[in-house]
Amino acid sequence: VNIGAGDQFKPKYLAISPNNKMPAIVDHAPADGGAPVSVFESGAILQYLAEKTGLFLPGDLRGRTATLEWLYWQMGGLGPMTGQRGHFHVYAPDRIPYAMDRYDRETTRLHGVLDQRLADHAFLAGDEYSIADMASYPWIDAYAGLPPDFAAFPNMKRWYDAIAARPA
């Protein structure tokens, strides 16, 4: 998809991703053997692939619930708030102190939530790396020149470093 050429607005792409955003996938070999399945939105894609492969999403009730809670926490909070923080600090044509401060504070609050969770858990859903970690990790240090305060959140730093060290 060439976003510079506007491919994301073409009917063929909109049939896959009606929100005209990325990512989106088409699984030409779905588990049920039927017609191809298209999936849009990163959280839905992660959940779909985890369910299809049996990886990174626990099968037990409590593990699955914890993983999905933290996946949706990222989708509804960490990603959007960090994205807005980056927008107003890095991309906005005008500096708007209120917006910059608001998203700084909310991102810091969310880092605190993450740090507290990781005080007692190796990863977001418990002891195993999951789709919740995959979704959250890229948002921690997403913008050059706008690093998180790792000194204030040592559990988040430990987790971040552990994921960065993974061979994948």
N, C-alpha and C positions, 0 to 999 in steps of 0.2 A: 504494500500500500504506500503510494507516494503521497505523503501529506502535503508536500510543497505544490503538487499538482491538483490537490483537492480530491484525491481518490476516496477519502473517507466520507464524502458527500454523495458519491455515486450510488445508484440503487443496488448494485451488486454488493457493495460493502454494507450498506444500510440494512440489507436483508440478514446480515450476520451480526452487525452491531448497530441497532437502531439509535443509539446515543452518539453515533459517529465518532467514537473514541477508541483508543487502543488500551489494552490488548483485546483481541478477540481470536478465537480459534475455530477450526472446523475439524472434527474428528471423523475421518473417513472410515474408521474401523471401530465403531462403538461396541461396547461390551455385549449389547443385545443382538449384534449382527445385522441390525436394520440400516435404514438410510443414514447418511451422515448427520451428525449432531453439531450445531454451531452453539458456541458459548461466548458471551461477552461479559465484561467486568472481571477484574483480576481475582477477587475473592471467589466468585463462582467458578472461574477457571481452575483455581487451586483446589477447590473442593471437588470439582468434577474429576480432575486428574487423580487426586488422592483416592477417591472412591473407585475409579476405574482400575488403578494399579494396586490398591491395597497398601499403599505406602504413605507415611507422614500424616495419617489421620487414624488415631486409635479406634479399634473396633468396640472397646468396652464403653458402656454408657458414660461413665464419669470422665474418662480420657477424651472421648469424642466431644462431650459437652464443653469441657475446658478448652479444647482446641478451637472449637467454633466460636466460643465466647471471645477468645482473644483474637481470632481472625476478624470477627465483626467489630471488635474494639478498634482494631487498626483501620478497618474500612470506614468506620463512622467517626473516628477521632484523630488518631495519630497521623494518618495520611492526609486528610483534608486540612488539619490545622498546621502541620508542617509545610504542606504545599502553600498555604496562604502566607505563612511566615516567610518562606522563600520568595514568594511573589513580591511582597511588599518591601523586602530587604534587597533583593537582587534584580528584579525585573521591572518593577513599577517605574514609570517615567517621572513621577513626583514622589518625594518622600512625604509620607503621611504618618507623623509620629504616633497618633492614636492607634492606627492599624498595626504599625510595627510593634508597639508595646503590647497590644491586645494579643497578637499571635505569638510573641515572645513568651508572654505569661502563660498562655494556654499550652504551648509546646513544652515549656518547663514543667507545668503541672502534669502533663501526660508522661513526661520522662520520670517524674516522681512516682506515678502509678506503676509504670513499668519497673522501676528500680525496686519498689516495695514487693511486687510480685516475684521478682527474681531474687529477693533476699532468701527465699525458702525453696526456690526451684531452679534447676539448671537451665531450663528453657521455659517458654511461656506456658505451655500446657503441662509441664511437669519435668520428668527426667529425660524425655526424648525430644529430639528436634522434630518440628512439625510444620505444617503449612502456616500456622500462626507466626512462627519465627521467620519463615520465608517472606511473608507479607510485611512484617514490621521492620526487619533489619535494614532494608534500603532507605527507610525514612529517617534513620537516626542521624546520619551525617550526609545528608543529601545535597548540600550546597557548599561549594568551595568558599571559604572565607566566612562561613556561618556555622562553626562547629558547635556540637552540644557541649554542655558543661560536664564532661566526664568526671571531674574531680568531685562534683556534688552528687554523682550517681554511680558509685563504685560497682554496684551489682549490674547495672546496665552496661558499664564498661567491660566487666568480665564476660558477660553474655555476648556483647558486640565482638570482642576479640576472639571468643571461641568460635563464633560463626565465621568471622573473617578467615580463621585458620583452616576451615574445612576445605578439603581438596576440590569440592564442587564449586 
